[in-house]
Amino acid sequence: MNFIANGSTLAAATLSGGAASFTTSTLPPGTYSITASYLGDAADSPSTSSAVSELVGLIPTTTSLGTSVTTGPSPQVILLATVLNNGAGVLPTGTVAFMSGATQIGSATLDLSGVATVTPNLSAGVNYNIVAMYSGDADHSPSTSPAVNVSGTPTLFSLGLSPSSITMATSQNATVTVNLTSNGSFADTIGLGCASLPAGVTCHFSSPSVKLTAGSSASVQLTIDTNNPLSGGSSAANTRTGSAKFSLAGLFLPLSLGFGLLFWRFRRRNARLITMAMALVLSAAMLLTTGCNSFSINTAAPGNYTVQVTGTGAGTNAQQYQNLSLDITK
């Protein structure tokens, strides 16, 4: 017995007591004309049933919205939307828009748990009625959360990313613009960094710190590199770039002097042995000074990640952050 939908065979099943059945949950949404076709046997002729119309709809979803406020001298409101499909089929994917009336105050992509998080730039002391609107995907229907009343908390400066989501292949890199804006009379030097970096991924800022004056704005280029196995993972902050070279110089200076003395003393009796030792030392030196550039076995694994880009005031300790959605393909 063959089960056929819109002219395509879905499956074959064996008759048992004159009946056969078939169950599937993989049909995409749409309308289907389904028939059952009996192929016949030695004693019975083939036959086909009348068509049955079947409508496969989108999986319904439920969206909820929660809020929290960060601690510290510069608190921020965090909006967290959760999209559920009541355990039916695959998890929802896509984006959630956070709306205050007709104004979109932020958007975020659902992670692997069906959660989207955004830290909007809200005006201090202003009350907002906010809803989370899930746009749906190929399998799931859209849904909107109940409205939540949120009060804007005072922020000393804002931090934004453009774009807030990037996709790249393993061993590649991409650039994001980090935008910083002083609110009111706030002035400080903001140190930049990244948190929650996956293994094999590093972030490099064109400038590790930015000086903000009252009411000013500034932009910094952030490069996300997925092929830096020796220093990737965990977190990265604003560090001095010259320290590694100084350390290597301090290491090789005494080694080179000591090797030179040994070579001068035993140059005639063990010339061949000395030559081989010199070749080994030079090879090791080249490996260290190049930083193992050809070593790429631990490049970032494909997957969806969230990198937190942070800014911290040197004098005020004011902190802001934004999440960067990172999709690494094969």
C-alpha positions, 0 to 999 in steps of 0.5 A: 500500500502506497500513501501519496500526497499531491502526486508524490509517494510519502511511504509504503506500508504493509497490509495487516488484516486488510488495513495499513497505516502511516504517520508523519510529522515532516510535511511542511505547511500547506494543503495536500490531496492524499490517496492510498494506492493498493498495488494488488497481489496474485489474487487481487487487482490494484485499486486507488482510494478517493482523494482526501484533502488535508491541511497542514498548518503552522505550529502555534507559538506562545511568546512571553516577555520578561525584564530585569535591571543590571546593577552598578553605577549605570543600570540598564533594562534588559528585555528577554523574550521566550518563544515556545511551541508547546513541544511540537516539532522543531524549536522556533527560529527567527527574530523577535522585535521589541515594540513600544507602540509603533516604535521598534526599540530593538530586535534580536535573533532567537538562540538555540533555546528559543530566547532573544535578549536585547538591551534597549536605549530607554530614556531615564524616568520614562514609562514604556509599554513594550511587547515582544513580536515573534515573526514566525518561520517556515514551521511556526506561526507568529505570536505576540507577548502581553504588554509589559510596563517598563521604566527607563533607568538612567544610563551614562553612555550608550553602546551599540553595534552595527551590524548586531549579527554576523555570519562567516565561514570558519577561519574567516573574520568580519568587522563590526562598528561599535558606536558609543554616545555620551548621555548628557554631561557624562565624560570618561574614557571607555575601555572596550572588551569582549566576553563569552568568546567561543574557543578559537575566536578573538576580538580586536578593536581598532582602538582599545579605549575611547575618550567620550566628552559631554554629549559626544559620540565615537565609533571603533572598528571591532574585528571578530577573527575565527582563526586564532587558536592560541588566544581565542575563547573566554574573554578579551579586554583592552591590552597593550599590543607590544608586551608579547614582542618585549617578552620574546626579546628578553627570552632570546637575548640571554639564550643567544649569548649563552649559545654563542659562548658555547659555540666559540669554545667547542667550535673545532672539536664538535663542529658538526654537533654544534651545527645541528644544535644551531639549526634546531635553536633557529627553528624553534626561534622562528616558530615562536616569533611567528606566533605559530601562524600555520597552526590552525587545528583549533579554529572555531567550530561551526555553530551559533554563538553570542559574544558580549561586547562591553564598555567600562568607564575608567573613572566612573566604572560605568558599564554598558554592553550589547550582544553580538550574534555570531553564526560560524558556518563550515 
